[in-house]
Amino acid sequence: MEGRRPQFSLLGPLSVSSDGEPIALGGQKRRALLAVLLLEPNQVVSRDRLIDALWGEEPPDTARNTIQVYVSQLRKLLPEGMLETAPPGYRLAVDSDAIDLFEFVRLSEEGRTALATGDAARAADTLRNALALWRGAPLADLPWEPFAQAEIVRLEELRLAAHEDRIDADLALGRHGQLVGELEGLVAEHPLRERLRGQLMLALYRSGRQADALAVYQRARRTLVDELGIEPGESLRKLERAILSHDPSLNVPAARPGLPRRAPIPATPLLGRERELAALAELVRDDDIRLVTLTGTGGIGKTRLALELVRRLAPEFRDGSAVTAIATLREPAHVAGAILEALEMPEVGPNPEEELARALATSELLLLVDNFEQVLPASRNIADLLAAAPGLKIVVTSRAPLHIAAEHEFPVPPLAEDEAAELFIARAQAANPRFELTEQNAAAVAELCARLDGLPLAIELAAARTKLLPPQALLARLGNRLELLTGGRRDAPLHQQTLRMTLDWSYDLLDSNAQRLFAQLGVFADGWTLPSAEAICTAHGSVLEELSALVDESLVRQRETADGEPRFSMLEIVREYALERLVGSGDGDEIRRCHLDHFVAFAEEAEPKLADREQIAWFARLEDEHDNLRAALAYALETGDGKSALRLVVGIRRFWQIHGYLAEGRESIESALAAVPDEPSEARANALNMVGILAGEQGEFEAARERFEAALADARAIDATRIISSALVNLGNLAFFGGELDKARDLYKESIEYFESLGDLRGQALAKENVGLMALTAEDVPEAVTWLTAARDLAREVGDDRELAAASRSLAAAMIELGDPEQATSLVGESLALARELGEPHGIAVCLDTFAGLAATSGEVERAATLFGASDAVRASIGAKRQPDHQILYDRWLARTLAQLDTNAYSKHYEDGRALSLDGACALALGQEALAL
């Protein structure tokens, strides 16, 4: 506990927390001892009084020793020196503002003083803050302790008196319409409380309900006579007479002339958000836009952004600005009254909506209404207000749009990377002045901000933890964000003090069907399509309708894919919360099984598409669903469903190869193979063959050979001709790489015969390309051109863009050696365009090598060196090695480069190439040097 300042709570169950984390206090009597000391902080409480408080008139013989044990145990939980021994007992040395009871008393007295001096607005706010400290019945976990009963009565009386003072302040501000329901409940709870009866009578009278007010008096009289045998007091009788005579003194006091309105100034400056502020200012200044709604998930920073917007733009409005915070409202009918309150206008009639419309009819005002999501039915009132007040502009913050005609929605995005880091550093230094951004922690800070989705609330909560944990340690504990991100500012709204409370707020606003769908959607990793949601989720009613509600509530995001279809996703923090809800619902295993079955079927649908004319679109779809496929595979392996695991990896095996996920693909397929029996099958043979391909691309040729031979054996055992031919091609490549050219040629020839027997043009193209490359590396260029041209034509005929790209760049290499740079440039340019569309890093790297060879042969050796560097950088990004067939060509082209460029100059240009982005490297290759910078 060294260095921490605990906070103590008596206004509810006894609790102690430090830095937002609760401290376990132990048994009942130990808690009771602490409570007695807290009720008299900084005062010596004798041992005898403590014994009486804990055991009453019959203490045990060991009471004094037991008290000493409890004190010793408490000292271990509290900061050193806080619990002092002071004859004849003990003293708890603690600041009174660390105990909620004494903070409540201070605020209550401050509010009562403000009320007495005529400052009703300050009184109402202060008393509300005081009452907000209560978490339930005082000492709720100690009600039967000997000392507790008298204290509970005393504390409840303090609370009720503060409540009555707050109601007096609200009545003075003309809020009688909002008070009637509250007062009726309080009178029913405290029927002998004359002050509450009088307040209810006044609220009803001011609301135009004189008869109801007089009926309250009659009921009070009957209750007092029946229960106590007394008449009402003089003040209540006097109030009845004033109501009967319509005494003008009962009217709402005239409001004092208000100061020019301006938005409240937050305690901390807004960091970043200049792009959003500029865009919002443009919207608000547009004459045709009257209502701007800032939407976004909880904690995204809507309120803070809106306050800064209103602060900046208020001077542009004749009547300035006003801010209405309605987070505590639950009844849509109270919204108009809350706006009147913000405008410092008394509510003097039965219809606050009409009063508000009249008050603002000629105004030129910028009005912010904050936290609208829980009173959405009041949207119609906002529409009516805009119609009644043509000079009014309204900014609303809400997790869901209002869906009215005047609305212009502005979804608030997460913070940009630099802004997120700036916010983290500022809040970390506020919590820990010694915190500095260093070379050692900069990467951890950047990753923290990224993994917190750029969510300002999450970043602030994490930064506050740096007082205890440095960024690297925070990052290591980020597996459960919801547990880590607690301990927010005490002056923050209750629903923003922890990340979980923020998400609870949003979840509780959903209906039961939307809640069920929200939880089930947590099964998706990195997004989903509407058909996937409909196939997997079992929510009652229409998935489309409930999904629309979740998008409206900013719990789900939607974007349009390249093919014009919608794709949905959650922030990772929100998804973590959804998964908790899914587990708690009991539907977790069922939904994860449905998710696995769906994505196994998806993978099997993808497999043939990855080799036909639709392959570019399907590679993109698989990239979108990559995380879902990973999650499905993990579940299959976790539950021992090897068959589903193998079906899935076989379906997407070419995706891992083409998109450069070499290590991941190899590990995933090996895991699936280990989960099924060692028996020949088509799926197993395909898997073994692909493991060999991936191992080969990583430069592990012996491991590749072992897997190709196993694939060939399995394929022969089940007479799977297509897999036989593919394994033969791959074994031919290894023979070629090892210099066994005759063996390679025989294997290629055998594979072509198999492919021809199947009518497999794609397989023939692949095998003929390899024969052509073998001829090219042997410097038989005319032979190479013949084979490579045939391979390219077959690939184009069958519509296999990947093989077309490969054959085209190989043919381009032949044209370089043949001395036809124009044809070579055209061919490799076509190949690069296709490789980029396919998202194939290995193919892009070979194209860059080929462009380098073209440059070296044409005497542009500096450009060649730069492109060689760029090619190696692309390969390194996926853990691939240059294959031996291309190594031979590379060695030729490198020799031409070094013949005209010394090694120092080569190294400089090579490193320049390694530093290029992928787009920059491709632009340089295509002769677009200006775009390469």
N, C-alpha and C positions, 0 to 999 in steps of 0.2 A: 504493500500500500504506500510505499515511500513516494512522496511528491504528489499524490493524488488528493483531490478535494472531494470527499464524498457528499452526496445529496441524500437527505433523509425525508421520508414521506410518512406522515401520520394521518393524512386526510384520505383514508382508504385503508387497505391492508398495510401494515407496517412494512416498509421496504427501504433498502439502502442501495445506492448505485454509485459507481465510480466510472467516469468517462463513458456514461451511458450503459455500462454493463452491470447487471444486478449482482449483489453480494449475498451469498447464502448465509443466513444468520443462524441456522440451527434450530434447536428445540423451542417450545412454547415459552418456558420460563425465562430463557435467555433473551428471547425477543421482548418479553414483558419488562425485564430489567432495563433494556435499552430504551423502551418506550417511556418508562418513568423518568429516566435521565433526560430524554429529549423534551419532555414536557416542562422541564426546568433547566434549560441549558445555562451553562456557566455558573450554576448555583450548586452549593454543596448539598447533597442529598444523603442524609444519615443512613447508616446500615439498618437502624431500627425502622425507619420509614420504608426502606426498600423491602424489608421482611414483611411489614404490614401490607405493602402494596402487592406482594407476590403471593402471600399465603393467608392474609387476613388474621383472624383471631386464633388460628390453630397451626402455627408454623411447626415444621419438623425440628427435632433436636439439632439436626445438622444444618440448619438454615444459614448460620453465619459462614460456615465453611463452603456451603453451596454457593452463596453470593460471591465469595472470593473466586471460586472456580469459574462462574459465569463471567466475572469481570476479566479474569485472565484470558478466557476464550474470546471475548469481545476485543480485547486489546490486540489479538493476533489479526483481527479483521480490519481494524481501524488504523489510521496513520499513527505513528509513534508519538506519544505525548498527548493524544487527544483525550483519552480516558485517564484522568488523574486520580490518585489517592489523596484525599484532603480530609483530615479528621473533622468530624467523626464518621466520614463516609467517602463518597466519591463525587467527582465533578466531571461533566462532559464539556470540554473546552471546544466550542464550535460557534462559528458565526451564525447569527440567527437567520440570515438569508439562505443558509444551506438547509433549513428545515421548512418544509412547505407550510406548516401551520403558522409560523411567525411571519413568513412572507405574506400569507393570506391576511393575517391581522394588520400588517403594515398597509397593504393595499386597501383593505376595508376602511381603515381610518383615513387614509388619503382620499378615498372616494367620498366618504361621509363629509369630510372637510370641504371638498370641492362642491358638494351638493349644498352645503350650508352657505357657501359664498356665492351661489347662483350660477356656478359653472356646471350645468347639468350634463353637457356633452362629455366633459372630462370625467365627471363622476360616473356616468354610465360605462364608459370604456374601462375605467380603473376597476370598478366593481365587477365587471364581466371578467376581467383578467384575474381578479381574486377568486371568483367562483370557479373559474376554469381549472384551478389547482386541485379541486376535489376529484377524487377517483372513485368515490363510493362512500359508504358509511365510514365514519372515523374509527380507527382501531378495529377494523372489520374482522381481523383474524384473532383478536384478543377480547371479545366481548364479555367473557365470563371470568376474566381475571378480577380479583378483588378491587383493584384500583379503577377499573375501566368504566364501570357503569356511570359513575358521577362525571367522569371526563367526557364520555360520549354524549351525555345530556348537555353538558356545557358547550361542547364543540358544535353540536347540532343547532343549539340556540344561536351561536355566533354565525353559523351559515345562514340560518333563516333570517336573521336581522340584516345581513348583507344582501340577501335576496330582496328583502323589502325595500332597502335603500336603493338598490338598482332599479326596482320597479318605479319608485318615486322619481328617479332621474329620467327614466323613459317616459313617464307621464308628463314630466315637465317639458320634454322634447316633442310632445305630440304624437307619441307612438301608441296611443291607446288601442287602436285597432289591432295591433299585433299582440297586445297583452291579454285580451279577453280570455282566450283559450288557456293560456298559461295560468292565469289567476283562478279560473274555475277549477283547474286541477289542484292548485295549492290550497284553495278553500276546502275542497273535499278532503284533502290530506290533513289540514289543520283547522277543523271547523270552529274552534273556540278563539281563533286568532282574529281579533277585531280589526287590526291594521290591514290585514289581507282583505277582509270583507269591505272595508272602506275603499281600498284601491280598486277592487272589482266594481263597486258601485260607480266610482268616478270614471273608470274606463268605459263602462256601458253607457253612462250618461253622455260622455263626449262622443260616443259612437252613434248618438241619436236614439238610444234605447232606454228612455226614461223609465218606462214601466218595468223593464227588466231590472234596472238599477234599484227601484223601490222594492221589487220582489226579493232581491238579495237581502235588503234590510229586514224584511219581514221574516225571512227564513233564519237570519242571524238572531233576531229577537227570540223566536221560538226555541232555537237551539240553546241559547244562553239561559233562558228561563227553565227549560226542561232539564238541562244538565247541571247548571250551577245555582238555579233559583235567583238569578239577578237579571236586571235590565241591561241593555247595551250601555256602554259608556257615553259620556257627554259628547265626545268628538264624533261618534257614529250617529248620535241623534241629531247633532247640528248638521251633519252632512245630509241626512234625510230631509231636514227642513229646507236646506239650500237647493236640493234637487226639486223639491215640490214647488219652490218659488222661482226656479230657473235663475238662481243667483249668478250674475255675470262673473263673479270671482271663480266660478268653477271652470270657466273657459280656459283653453290652453294659453299660457302666458305668451305675450308677443315676443317674437324672436328678435334678438338683437341684430343690428346690421352686421352682415357677415364681412369678413375680409375677402379680398380677391381670392378666388379658388385656385389651388395649385395641387399637383399630385404630391403625395408623400414621398420623402426622399429616403430610399432604402439605406440601411446601415453600411452596406458595402457597395463599391462601384461595380457597374456591369463591365465585364471583361469580354472583349471581342464583340461579335454579333453585328458588326457594322454593315455587312452585306444585307442582313435581314432588316436592320433598322432603315436602311436606305429604301429597300423594296416596300416596307410597310408605310413609310412616310409618303412615298409616291402614291400608294393606294388611298391613304387617308386624304391626301390633298386633291385627289381626283373628284371633280364636281359630281360625277355620276355614281360615286360609291359612297353609301351612307353607313354601311355596317361592315366591319372587318372582324372576322372571328379567327383568333389564333388557336389552332388545334394541335394536339400532340399528346403523347403518352405522359403519364404523371412523372414529374421530375425533369422534364425536357427543358424547363425554363420559360414557360409561357408568361407567367405573372411578372417575372423580373424584366423580360423583354418588353411587355406591354407597359409597365410602369415607366421605363426609360423612354419609350415612344411617346407616351402622354406627357412626360416631363418636357421633352424637347419641343413638342408641337403645341403645347398649351398657349404660349404667347401669340400664336397665329389665330386664336379664337377670341372674339370680343369678350366672352364671359368665362374665359379660361377653361379649366378642366375640373372634373370631379371623379373620384374613385369610389366604387361600391364593391366591397368584399363580401361575398355571400356564401363563403364556404360552409358557414355554420347553419345556413338555412336548409330546411327540408321541404317546406311548403311553398309551391309556386305562387300562391296567393300573397306571400309576404315580400315578393321581389320589389313591387312598386314602393312599399313602405320603406324598404332598405335603401332604395335610391333617394327617396325624399330625405331620409336620415343623412345620407352622404351629402346632399345639397343643403343640409342644415335648415330644412323647411319642416315645420310642424305638420303632423297628420291630423287635420281638424274635421274631417268628414268621414262618412261611412264608406266612401269609394276612393281609395288611394290612387287607383289608376287614373281616374278623372282628375283628381287634384294634381297629379304629376303632369298630365298632359297640359292642363291649364298653366301650370308653373313654367313649363318649358316651351310653350307655344311660340314665343317670340325670341327665344334665346339663341345664341350662337355659342354652343358649348361642345367640348370634346369629353364624352362620358366613357369611362372604363368600368365594365361590369366583370368582375373577376370570379372565376370558379362557377360557371353556369351549369356544369354537366348534371348536377343532381336536381335541377329545377327546370329541365327542358320543356315541360308543358307551358312554362311562362314565356316561351318564344313568341307566342301570339301577342303578348303584352308589349314586347319589344317592337314588333311590327306596327302595332297601333301607335306606339309612342313616336316612332319615326314618321308616321303619316301625320300626326298631330303637330310635330315640331320640325318644320322644314330646315331650320338652321342647325339642327342637332346632328352630330356624328357620334356613332357608338363603336367602341372597340370592346370585344368580348373575348375572354379566355375560357376555353372549355375543352374537355377531352373529346367531346362530340360536337358536330356542327348543329346549328339551330334549325336548319332546313326551312328558312323563310326566304321570300323572293329577293329581299334587299341584300342578302348575305353574300359576302365575298370571302371565301375560306382561305386561310394562309396556314398550311401545315408547317409547324416549327421543326426544323431539322436538328439532328444532333450537332454538337459543336464540331467545328473543323479541328484537325489534328493540332495545329499550333494554338488555337484558342483553348482547347481542352488542356493542353500542357500548361498554358499560362494560368488557367483557373486552378489547376492542381497545385502549382507552385505557390500561388498567392494564398490559397487556403491552408496549405501545409505550413507556410511561414507564419500565418496567423495563429495556428495551433502550437507551433514549435518554432520560436524565433531562430533557433540554431540550424534550421533546415536550409540547405543550399542545393541547387542543381549542380551536379558534378559529372565528370566523365564516367564515374563508376555507377551512378544511379540514373543517368539520362535515359538509357535504353529501357530500364524498368519502368520509369515514369511514362514513357511513350507507349509501352505495351499495356500498362495499367489503363491508360486513357482509352486505348483501342478496345480492350476487353470489357471496358465499362460502357462501350457503345457511344462514347461521347456524350453521355447523359449527365448534365450538370449536377443534379442532386447526388447521383452515385459518385461522381468525382469529388464533390465536396465532402461526402461522408468518408470516402477512402482517404482523402488528404488529412482529415482530422485525426486519422489513425497514426499518422507519422510521428505523433508525440510518443508513441509506444513502439511502432514497427517501421523500420526504413522501407523504402519502396520495394527493394528486392524481397524482403520478407512478406510484405503485403501481397506481392505477386504470387508468391508460393502458396498463400492462403486463399487465393481467389477462387478456388474450386467451388465454394458455396458463397456466392456474392451476398445472398440475402441474409445470411448469418453474420457476415463480416461487416456489412454496411449498416450499422446502427449508431446510436449515440449522436444524433443530430442536434442542432441548436435548440435550446429550450424556448427561444422566442419564435421559432418556426411554427407554422400551423401544425396541429396535431398529426394530420395525415401526411406530413412531409418530414417527420422527425426520424423515420427509418424508411428504407426502401420498401420493406415488406408492408408497412402501413400505407404507403403510397399506392402500392399495387392492390392491397385489400380494398382501398377506397374505390378504385376502378372496378374491381371484380364485383363488389357488393351492389354496384349500380346496374349490373346485368340481370336479365331475367334468367330463370333456371335453365332454359334451353340453351341460351347463349353461354352461360357458365359451363355447361356440360361440353359444348363444342370447343370452347376456349381451352379447357383442360385437355381434351383429346388432340387438339392441334399441336400441343406441346411435343407430340411424338415426332413431328417433322423436324429435321435438321436443315437449317438454312433455307427454309421456304417450301412452298408446295403450289400445285396448280389446283384449280377448282375441281376437275375430274378426280384428282388424287384424294382431295378432301371428301368428296362424295363417296368414293370407293371405300375409304378407310374408316371414317367417323360414323358413329351411330347415334348422333344427336337426334332428338325428336324434332319433327317438323322439317322444314326446308333448310338444308345446309347453306344454300345461297342467301336466304333471308338472314339467318343467324350470323353468317360470315359478314354480311353487310353491316350488321349491328356492331360487330367487333372492329371493323374498319372505322366506322363512325366514332367509336369510343377510343380510337387511337391505340388499341391494344394490338392491332394487326396492321401491317403496312402493305400497300399494293403498288406494283410497278408493271409496266407493259414490256413484254419480251420482244425480241427482234422479229418474231413472227406475228406480233400483234395480239398475243394472248396475255391475259392477266396472270401475274404470279404474286403470291402472298408470302409474307414472312413476319417474324417477330424479332424485336431486339433480343439479344441473347439473355439479358437479365429478365425480360418478360417471359421468355421461353422457360427459363429455370423455374420461375414461379408457376407457370402452367403445368410443368412436369410434376411439381409438388402437389398441385391440385389433382392431377391425373392419378398419382399414386394413392392419394387420400380417398379418391372416389371408388377404388377397388377395380377400376376398369383397365389398369395399366397393362397387365399381361395380355388381355384380349386385344387391346388396341395395338400393342407392339407386334403381336402375331399377325394381325391384319396388315400392318405396315410392311412386315417382312413378305407376306404372300403377294402383296401388291407390287413391291419392287422386284421380286423375283420374276413375276410375270412381265414387268416393264423391261427388265434386262433381257429376257428371252425374246421379247418383241424387238428390242434394239439390235440383237445379234445380226440378223440378215441385212438390216438397214445400213449397218456400218460398212457394207461392201457394195452398195448399189448407188443409184443416182441421188438418193436422199441422205447420203452419209454426212454431208456438211451440216445439215439441220439436226441430224441425230447426234452428232458429236457435241453440238451446242446444247442439246437437251440433256445429254448425259453430264455435261459440265455443270449445268444448273442443278441436277439431281445428285451430284457426286456425294455430298454429305449424307443425303438420305440413303444412298446405296451403302455407304460406309456403316451407317447406323444399323441398317437391315442386316448386313453381313455380321456385324458385331453381335447382334441378338441371336442370329442363327448359330454362331459358334458358342455363344454363352449358354444356349439351351441345348447344345449337342445335336442340332439339326444339320448334320453334315451334308445331307442331300440338297437341302435348299441353299446352303452356302455354295456348294459346287455349281449348282444351276446358275446362281447369280454371277459368280466370278467368270464362268465360261461365257455368259451372255455379254459381259462388258470387257472381255479381255483385250480386244483390239483398242478400246478406248484408252486403257492404261498405257499401251504401247505408243499409240499415235500422239497422245497428249503429254507424253513424257513423264508419266508417273511410274518410272521404272522400278524403283525400290518398293514403293507401296504395292504396285501390282504383283510383283514377284512374291512379296511376303504374304499378301492376301490369298493368292492362289495356292501357295504352299500350305497355308493354314487350312484352307478348304480341303485340299488333298489329304492332309493328315486326319481330317475328321470323317473320312469315308473309308470303307473297306478297300484293301489293296486288290481289287478285282478289275479286269479290263472292262471298259465301257467307253462309249463315244465321248461322253463328257470328260472322263478322266484323261483320255488321250488328248483331247483338245487343250485341257489344262496343262498337261505335261509339255506339250508342244510350245505353248505360250511362255511357260516358265523358262524354257530354253531360249526363246527369242529375247526375253528381257535380260536374262543372264548374259547373253551374247552382246547386247547393246551396252551392258555395263563392263564389257571387256573380259568376262569370266568364261572363256571358251570351253574349258574342260567341263565345267558345270553345265554349260549349254549342251555339250555333246551327250553327257549322261542323260539329260532330260529328253533330247531328241530321240535317242535310241530307245528310251522307255516308251515314248509316245508311239514310235514306229512299231514296237513289239505289241503294244496294246491294240493299235489300229489293225495290224495284221491278224491278231487273234479274233477280232470281231468283224474282219473284212470291211473296214471303214476306208474306202478307196480315197476319199477326199483328204482325210487326215494322213493317210500313207503318202500321198503325193506331196503334201505340205511338209511333212517331216523329211522326205527325201530332198526337197529343195534346200531346207535348212542344213541338213548334213552336207549337201553339196557346197553350201557357202563355207562351212567350216573346212572342208577339204581345200577349197579355193584359197581361203585365208592362210592355210598351212602350206601352200605351194604344191599340193597334190592335184595338179591341174587335170590329169587324165581321169582320176577318180571323180573329181568334181564334175567334169564333163559327162561322165557316165551317169552320175546321180541326177544331174539336170535332165539328161535325155530320158531317163526312166520316169522322172516326175512329169515331164511334158506328155509322155504317152498316157500316163494315168489321167492327167487333166483332160487330154483330148478324148479319152474314153467316156469321161463324164460330161463332155461339152462345156467345161469350165474355162471360159475365156479369160477370166481374171487370173486364175492359177497359171494358165499358159503365159500370160503377159509377165507375171512375176518371174517365172522360170526363165523366159527369154531375155528379160532384162539382165538377169544374173549371168547368162551366157555372154551377152554383149559386154558387160563390165569386165568379164574375164578376158575377152578379146582385146578390150581397150587397154587394160593394164599390161597385156602382152605386146602392146604397140601394134596390133593388127587393126588399125583404125577402120578400114573399109568393112571388114567383117563385123566389127563392133557396130558400125552405123546400120548395117543390115538387120542385125538382131534387135537393136534398140528401137529402130523405126517400127519393126513388127510389134514389139512390146507396147510402144506408145499407141499404135493404131488399135490394138486389141483392147487396151484399157479405155480408150475413147469410145470404142464400140459398145463396151459393156457398161459404161457410165461410172467407172471406178475412179473418182477424182484423186484419191490418194496414190494409186498406182500410176495414173496419168502424170501426176506431178513427179513421181520418182523416175519414171522412164524419160520424161522430158529433160530433167536436169542431168541424167546420165548421158542422154543424147547430146545435150549442150556441151558436156565435157568432151565428147568425141569431136564435136564441131570445132572446139578450141584447138584440139590437136590436128584437125584437118585444115585449119587456117581459114575458117569461115566465121569471123567474130560477129557479123550481123545475125546470122542464124543462131549462133550460140546465145547472143543477148536476148533474142526473142524467146528462145526455148526456156532459158533459165528464169526469165521474167515471168513467163506463164507459170512455171513451177513454183516460184516464190509466192505469187498471188494465191495459188491453190493451197500451198502449205499454210499460209496465214489464215485463209478461210477455214481450213481444217483445224487450226490450232495445233500444228505439229512442230514442236521445237526441233526435233532431230532433222526433219526435212528442211526447216529454215536454215539450220547450221550448215547442211550440205550445200544449199543454194548460196550462202555467203562464201563458202570455200570456192564454189564454182565461179562466182563473180570475181573473187580474188585471183583465181587462175586466169580468167579473162583479162583482168587488169595487168597481171604480171607478164602475160604473153604480149600485151599491147604496149609494154614499157611504162605503165603507170604503177611503178613499184611502191611508192609511198601509200597509194590507195590500196594496193594489194595487201601490204603489211597491216593496215588498219582493219581491213575486212577479215584477215586471218585472226586477229585478236577478237573481233566481234563474234566470229564463228565459235571460237573456243569458249567464250563467255556463255553463249547459248547452251553449249553442251554441258558446261560445268553446272548450269542452273538446274539440270535434270539428272546429273550424275552419270552422263553417258560418255563413252569413249569413241574416238574416231575409228570407224571400222577398217580393217586391213585393206579392203578393196579401194576405199577412198583414201587411205593413207598413202598408197602408191601414187595416186594422182596428186595428192597434197605435196608429197616429197618433190615431185617434178616441178610443181608450180612455185614451191618455196625456193628451190634451187635457182629458178629464173629470177626470183625477186632478189635473193642475196647476191646474185651475180652483178646487180646494178646498185645495191644499197648496202652500206656497211652495217655491221651488227648493232652498233649503238643507235643509229638512226632507225633501224628496223625495230629495235626494242621500244623506242619511244612511240613510234606509230602503232605498234602492236598493242601497247598498253592503252593508247588513246582509244583503240577499237574496243578493248575489253570494257572500257568505261562508258561506252555508248549504251543508250537504251535500245530495246528491241526495235522500236519505231525508228530511232535515229540510225541504227545499223542498216535497216532495210531501205531507208531513204538514201543513205550513202551508196548502197549497192545499185540502186536504180538511177543514180546520177542526180539525185535531188539534194545536193550538199547543203543548201540553205535550211532544209527541214531536218537535217541530221544534227544540227547544233542544239 
